[in-house]
Amino acid sequence: MRVLVVEDDEELAHTVATGLRRAHLAVDVALDGADGLMRALCTDYDVIVLDRDLPGTHGDDVCAELVAAGCRGRILMLTAAATTEDLVDGLGLGADDYLPKPFDFRALVARVGALARRAHPAAPPVLRHGDLVVDTGRRRASRGERQLELAPKEFGVLELLLAARGRAVSAEELLERVWDEAADPFTNAVKITVSRLRTKLGDPPVIETVARSGYRI
């Protein structure tokens, strides 16, 4: 799951990003509206956490342009203003959710997760394949009676492969959706992560390499 945080308060932006990364999300940060708009139009984000009161290009304008461009990412708008009129205005612009500042961080994480699930074709909160079970809400995975101790990237790759329902997922898509912008596009991180994941999943193997297409379950 990949998230963009657009917030001009640099300390708050990086605090939010750090917290979301601890929740096993891939997060990019933009510190102004123009940069946020450019990133959101160029990258397939699941959720965009957008401060409404941005200098320069206002958050309202960013939201309106993303909606007009048919952006698939769900928009969670943040603002220091918390009146009913602000809520109505924000949702009227096309935002999917609205959270006033100051906010409880657990509520932010929960709302980001809920919006991300709406950004894709509906998938059950618990994904299964044979004796392999992944609880996306609790971030837990098991195979048979054995709990799997997965690193965040391993969990993200497994979740994405299971949600693809048999479709081959390319290394490029995995890199874009599970890693953030700091990832080197020429890295072998995906290959290494899949290898480690296969080892942890054990036998019989469930991840298949599809020539020139990627990986699938």
Buried (B, 14 or more C-beta within 10 A) or exposed (E): BBBBBBBBEEEBBBBBBEBBBEBBBBBBBBBBBBBBBEBBEEBEBBBBBBBBBBEEBBBBBBBBBBBEEEBEBBBBBBBEEEEEEBBEBBBEBBBBBBBBBEEEBEEBBEBBBBBBBEBEEEBEEEBEBEEBBBBBEEBBBEBEEEEBEBEBBBBBBBBBBBBBEEEBBBBEBBBBBBBBEEBEEEEEBBEEBBEBBBEBBEEEEBBEEEEEEBBBB
